[in-house]
């Protein structure tokens, strides 16, 4: 079954000029099967599951993330919709979620954090797709979630305990289902390094979504594409020409940050970036994070040595220790 889903994914992506490929040192990646031009949409995807950030206060519609004309579900009193049309689109999934949340004692509603609710929705969508109540496709099926990297072996013990506690909360919300708590804990770890923050046009966070195909795209500090949102629909657009067989990359973090901060921000994804900007000096980085060389005859920049408390001029190679630079 897994092989057939993988084949379906490749077929659907081929129709969009894309392919999943094995990238040395990175695992899976998304590669262009044709040329993409700047501004062109490379891929767009609806979330497999999503949830607004602010659940109980009703900041946005659960389906389209619009913030106008919101009405609360009269049964569970947790979910909000902007129209009957959005409510109908969500109904097959929400009716199961609605029953589960309505059955919770009022004081237990506080445990419905966005992450817990995302997991509840994920489990219910998998159940509905397995029972063929809602359709599956090559880019919308649980297999794509199943093959996401969890990095569970690299997660520290305190975080593992937290994931186990969260899995137990999910079990309390869905008592009628036979759940594998270990699998749920692993999936929480997948959320941590694969879920995306859904933002409005001014980059204000609205919610969280899991986009399993877009999660295949690897990071670069000099990306050739950018991820943007329209409502909860995610679009990946080319920033520059992308040639056939070239890997598509986006940035997971703020690219204007200096190298040290970028590397620190990437720790949550459990990899060390080896993009051109991280392995060699870029002029832009020199201006962002360096000091002017102390040698009056040199117009170079003192750049931090990776892993060392020293700075070396990229032109004359004079080194200064951190204390001297601070003075």
Secondary structure, DSSP 8 states (H G I E B T S, - for coil): -HHHHHHHHHHHHHTTTEEEEEETTTEEEEEESS-B-TT-EEEEE--SEEEES-TTTT-S-TTT---SS-EE-TTTSS-EESSHHHHHHHHHHHHHHHHHHHTS-GGGGGG--HHHHHHHHHHHHHHHHHTTSS--BTTBSHHHHHTS---GGGS-HHHHHHHHHHHHHHHHHTTTS---HHHHHHHHHHHHHH-EEEE-TT--EEEEEE-TTGGGSEE-TT-SEEEEEETTEEEEEESS-B-TT-B-EE-SS-TTS-HHHHHHHGGGGT----SHHHHS--HHHHHHH-EE-S-TT---EEEE-TTSSEEEETTT--EEEHHHHH-
